[in-house]
Amino acid sequence: MLKLDYLIIGQGVAGSCLALKLIRQKKSFLLIDEDKHKASKVAVGIFNPVVLKRFAPIWDAEAQLNWLYRYFGDFEKLLGQSFISELPVYRIFKQAEEIPVWKRKSKNEALATFIQAQIIHTKHPGISTPFGYAKVKKSGRIRLKECLQFFKQFLIEQNLYLQQRFDYDLLKMKNQRMVYKDITAERIVFCEGFGLKSNPLFNYLPLIGVKGEVLKIKTDGPVFPAVWKAFNFLLPDDEEHCYTASTYDRDDLTPEPTENGKRQILKHLKEIYTGDFEVIEHTAGIRPTVIDRRPLIGEHPEWKNVFLLNGMGTRGTLLAPRMTEFLYDFMEHQKPIPAEADLRRFDKLYYKN
Ligand SMILES: Cc1cc2nc3c(=O)[nH]c(=O)nc-3n(C[C@H](O)[C@H](O)[C@H](O)COP(=O)(O)OP(=O)(O)OC[C@H]3O[C@@H](n4cnc5c(N)ncnc54)[C@H](O)[C@@H]3O)c2cc1C
């Protein structure tokens, strides 16, 4: 029998942040992942503390940013790679009426640290900004796909990773410990993203899949380095390539990219980019979103030592480090999880025992 402190299921951004935390805390663990339908592999990794549709700060933004730098800084040190780039988000105004709203909001105390009031009219080749644009600060990009790929390799080399599907029927509880095949662990943490829907212990929770598609394009020249945001975004990856996305589909939850998704992205790309380009990659993933748009973390209502780290929605890069901290403090030090993120907020409405 392999005797462990933790068993982690899923190596998206959530499971990876938890594994990193356990390495730092010198806890023993094994991570099981089937490496299929991983939203974190599709995510471009943009982090941005503002809801750009409504010009509002996101929940808990400053603390989430601090933890993002701590965790991805540690991934960089551990793996000897660079994953973090600080990049402004430039919000392109679609109509003149948006400008007074932006100016008014930039005086709001909660937003002032994140957005600049000034309207910019500097032109950049290929970028269409007829009404100008304005800057979001403290934003950037994590090269999430690369980070998780390098981390997977590290875990394999340390014998901490098993590539296989976790079979829920084989999980047993014995003397307060989890038993799975020839492994026994003090705690198990499920980090399956949208895969939660197949988990009989947690699939009562109101997790809604929202499919998103992304295109990688080869441009006819370099695009100024920033996240250019109108309805969709355009993000240069290097001198010749950009990512552009995204779609939000709650009906089609198949993991494959679609022609319809591609059409929608290309339609909105015209609002940002006027240069020539060629589509060279098209990917899709399912975001694990919750009805109240808050994460889902905590302990199962009845199964002790069975935990969940999920509900990262559209913002896995920002949320996963902070949520890992909350969950770890709860599991190891019984520190309460903030009510907004605690999965027990859904007990009354959804849990039938
Ligand atoms: C198109 C698109 C663009 C996005 N862009 C951004 C962005 O720019 N910035 C941002 O912050 N977020 C973005 N997101 C959101 C982000 O992808 C998610 O918030 C995040 O990836 C969720 O991470 P996760 O670890 O919870 O789940 P996932 O990344 O889906 O990982 C779950 C893992 O669990 C494994 N798994 C599931 N069930 C089992 C099982 N039974 N046995 C073994 N393994 C299992 C899967 O194989 C997978 O590897 C985007 C999402 C999409 C779809």
The ligand as an SDF file (V2000), in Angstrom:
LIG
                    3D

 53 58  0  0  0  0  0  0  0  0999 V2000
  -11.5290   29.2560  -24.6250 C   0  0  0  0  0  0  0  0  0  0  0  0
  -11.1540   29.5270  -23.2290 C   0  0  0  0  0  0  0  0  0  0  0  0
  -10.3470   30.6170  -22.9360 C   0  0  0  0  0  0  0  0  0  0  0  0
  -10.0020   30.8950  -21.6140 C   0  0  0  0  0  0  0  0  0  0  0  0
   -9.1770   31.9350  -21.3600 N   0  0  0  0  0  0  0  0  0  0  0  0
   -8.8050   32.1950  -20.0730 C   0  0  0  0  0  0  0  0  0  0  0  0
   -7.8820   33.2440  -19.8120 C   0  0  0  0  0  0  0  0  0  0  0  0
   -7.3870   33.9110  -20.7060 O   0  0  0  0  0  0  0  0  0  0  0  0
   -7.5760   33.4890  -18.4890 N   0  0  0  0  0  0  0  0  0  0  0  0
   -8.0840   32.7230  -17.4650 C   0  0  0  0  0  0  0  0  0  0  0  0
   -7.7640   32.9730  -16.3050 O   0  0  0  0  0  0  0  0  0  0  0  0
   -8.9480   31.7180  -17.7160 N   0  0  0  0  0  0  0  0  0  0  0  0
   -9.3120   31.4410  -18.9930 C   0  0  0  0  0  0  0  0  0  0  0  0
  -10.1850   30.4130  -19.2390 N   0  0  0  0  0  0  0  0  0  0  0  0
  -10.7800   29.7060  -18.0910 C   0  0  0  0  0  0  0  0  0  0  0  0
   -9.8240   28.6210  -17.5690 C   0  0  0  0  0  0  0  0  0  0  0  0
   -9.5230   27.7780  -18.6150 O   0  0  0  0  0  0  0  0  0  0  0  0
  -10.4720   27.8360  -16.4320 C   0  0  0  0  0  0  0  0  0  0  0  0
  -10.8680   28.7120  -15.4060 O   0  0  0  0  0  0  0  0  0  0  0  0
   -9.4680   26.8410  -15.8240 C   0  0  0  0  0  0  0  0  0  0  0  0
   -8.7050   26.2500  -16.8160 O   0  0  0  0  0  0  0  0  0  0  0  0
  -10.1500   25.7420  -15.0300 C   0  0  0  0  0  0  0  0  0  0  0  0
   -9.1250   24.9550  -14.5030 O   0  0  0  0  0  0  0  0  0  0  0  0
   -9.4070   23.5980  -13.7260 P   0  0  0  0  0  0  0  0  0  0  0  0
   -8.1120   23.1210  -13.2250 O   0  0  0  0  0  0  0  0  0  0  0  0
  -10.5160   23.8040  -12.7570 O   0  0  0  0  0  0  0  0  0  0  0  0
   -9.9920   22.5870  -14.8540 O   0  0  0  0  0  0  0  0  0  0  0  0
   -9.2590   21.9330  -16.1440 P   0  0  0  0  0  0  0  0  0  0  0  0
   -8.1950   22.7950  -16.6760 O   0  0  0  0  0  0  0  0  0  0  0  0
  -10.3570   21.5410  -17.0890 O   0  0  0  0  0  0  0  0  0  0  0  0
   -8.5800   20.6390  -15.5460 O   0  0  0  0  0  0  0  0  0  0  0  0
   -9.3000   19.5400  -15.1060 C   0  0  0  0  0  0  0  0  0  0  0  0
   -8.4140   18.3040  -15.2250 C   0  0  0  0  0  0  0  0  0  0  0  0
   -9.0730   17.2090  -14.5640 O   0  0  0  0  0  0  0  0  0  0  0  0
   -8.8850   16.0300  -15.3070 C   0  0  0  0  0  0  0  0  0  0  0  0
   -9.9590   15.0980  -14.9710 N   0  0  0  0  0  0  0  0  0  0  0  0
  -11.2990   15.3160  -14.9440 C   0  0  0  0  0  0  0  0  0  0  0  0
  -11.9490   14.2050  -14.5680 N   0  0  0  0  0  0  0  0  0  0  0  0
  -10.9980   13.2580  -14.3370 C   0  0  0  0  0  0  0  0  0  0  0  0
  -11.0370   11.8790  -13.9160 C   0  0  0  0  0  0  0  0  0  0  0  0
  -12.1770   11.2400  -13.6320 N   0  0  0  0  0  0  0  0  0  0  0  0
   -9.8670   11.2050  -13.8170 N   0  0  0  0  0  0  0  0  0  0  0  0
   -8.6770   11.8180  -14.0830 C   0  0  0  0  0  0  0  0  0  0  0  0
   -8.5940   13.1070  -14.4760 N   0  0  0  0  0  0  0  0  0  0  0  0
   -9.7330   13.8220  -14.5980 C   0  0  0  0  0  0  0  0  0  0  0  0
   -8.9100   16.4960  -16.7660 C   0  0  0  0  0  0  0  0  0  0  0  0
   -8.2050   15.5870  -17.5850 O   0  0  0  0  0  0  0  0  0  0  0  0
   -8.1860   17.8560  -16.6670 C   0  0  0  0  0  0  0  0  0  0  0  0
   -6.8140   17.6900  -16.9030 O   0  0  0  0  0  0  0  0  0  0  0  0
  -10.5100   30.0890  -20.5640 C   0  0  0  0  0  0  0  0  0  0  0  0
  -11.3040   28.9900  -20.8670 C   0  0  0  0  0  0  0  0  0  0  0  0
  -11.6210   28.6890  -22.1740 C   0  0  0  0  0  0  0  0  0  0  0  0
  -12.4500   27.4730  -22.4730 C   0  0  0  0  0  0  0  0  0  0  0  0
  1  2  1  0
  2  3  1  0
  2 52  2  0
  3  4  2  0
  4  5  1  0
  4 50  1  0
  5  6  2  0
  6  7  1  0
  6 13  1  0
  7  8  2  0
  7  9  1  0
  9 10  1  0
 10 11  2  0
 10 12  1  0
 12 13  2  0
 13 14  1  0
 14 15  1  0
 14 50  1  0
 15 16  1  0
 16 17  1  0
 16 18  1  0
 18 19  1  0
 18 20  1  0
 20 21  1  0
 20 22  1  0
 22 23  1  0
 23 24  1  0
 24 25  2  0
 24 26  1  0
 24 27  1  0
 27 28  1  0
 28 29  2  0
 28 30  1  0
 28 31  1  0
 31 32  1  0
 32 33  1  0
 33 34  1  0
 33 48  1  0
 34 35  1  0
 35 36  1  0
 35 46  1  0
 36 37  1  0
 36 45  1  0
 37 38  2  0
 38 39  1  0
 39 40  1  0
 39 45  2  0
 40 41  1  0
 40 42  2  0
 42 43  1  0
 43 44  2  0
 44 45  1  0
 46 47  1  0
 46 48  1  0
 48 49  1  0
 50 51  2  0
 51 52  1  0
 52 53  1  0
M  END
$$$$
